[in-house]
Amino acid sequence: MWTVEKRYRRIEEVEIEEISNLMVKVKNCPWRQTFHIQPEIGLLNDPNGFSFYNGEYHLFYQWFPLGPVHGLKYWYHKKSKDLVNWENVGIAIRPNDYFDSHGAYSGSAIEHNGNLYFFYTGNTRDENWKRHPYQCIAIMDQNCKITKMEKPVISEIPYGYTDHFRDPKVWKENDTFYAVMGAQRVDETGCILLYSSPNLLEWKFEGEVQTSLENFGFMWECPDYFELQDQGVLIFSPQGLEPDGVMYQNIYQSGYVLGEKLDLKQKTLKHGDFIELDRGFDFYAPQTMLDPKGRRILVGWMGLPEIDYPTDKNEWAHCLTLPRELSIHEGKLIQKPIKELEKLRKEKVEIDTEIDDETRRFKGFYGESYELNAEFTNSTAEEFGIELRVSENEKTSIKYDSRTKQVIFDRSLSGEPVGETFGTERKCTIGSSTLTFRIFVDTSSIELFINDGEEVFTGRIFPSKDSRGIQFYAKGGAVKLKATKWNLDKCTIEKNSADKL
Ligand code: FRU
């Protein structure tokens, strides 16, 4: 039973033996990933503080160490030279002050005066369990030593908004720092608030960002504003949207609007429709950063709140997505896996063939963690696709139905079920007659990039160890197929011992 006491236990107060026992359970889990960031124990959620500082990439995540539940949140720190191989640095922010006593919630990072500043939400609860959020600053030096400011920099919730006020994302323009904040109006609709500061310490409430999404869910979490190819992009995770056709199938959504640049004086954002970032099952609360190569890179949480996952019984939950490089094409964000991931490629197999009303397997096409690139052309088939992690009783299907022009990701037979009440299929419409699928398969996840990042589907799957087959099929006609598969190496992550957590 996850009582309040259990959810709010502090890792500092737990015997090493208990942590070692949790680590053993995690180690025995058949679904540990090999090239994704995942927690050593406990539950990971949002990516935080994603940045490049002092010659390295830094990425933090929301973390409850002592079980696979949303409890007392810490920030855990990873760093990397290449965004592929990661080092465990340790706990970055501990929720041990009056202003973050019930969780060091999500936030972002920016370099200033030679240090890395974190702007995050301190979550607190009073004796009646009423929430009060504070917006807080912590500062990291070149040795990765982090010091919190003694007091929060924003203690008041602006008039007209509720205590759902969190997740600052900061950026700098000319000499001024700005931050967007996720918020809820008193009428229980979601929105974004804008703040400004000359020095990251004194913040002024500028007002609500006026969008054309007046009544769009009850709370907007994890906003992120940036400019790309001369356009303004606002990413956020609205809660409370109803399913609409193939859209909004998950418990909560994550998406973006594109448009003119944010008018910082008028606080207006003129934009197009809200578009979901990912069409899959497990994707939420992404965060972006601008890297020294000028790339806008996004990482998301490969998970969703309020759903049980099969890894829970092994005392851990969730991972982060692979980093994706963003660009804009024809009014849409295009997401491509970053180039550096090619470093993981090992043994390669290729085929160039035709599949004609049949299901086929090919030599070398099997495995548990690999990258698979498939190009389908000249289709006369009613349906064609790829089945992954196949055994006698299990398979995960990625298929194209040419009658409806839909790509379908079907995990109904993938193994241990997850989030079944939200359905076992995700779909999206693709107009083009040539289709490319670039698929990253890890022990318990699939990331599918369609047509070079036009659409992305991310989903966890929990197959048994011996479900390793890959097969290609076409029904009611033929399709030409070129496919390449690389086994992927494990990324290196220096392992922690219980006393280093
Ligand atoms: C999104 C979120 C954020 C919050 C954090 C707490 O998943 O709910 O709004 O800051 O998680 O862990």
Residues whose N, C-alpha, C, O or C-beta is under 5 A from the ligand:
A	BS01	FRU	D46 Q62 K73 Y105 S106 R166 D167 E221 C222 A285
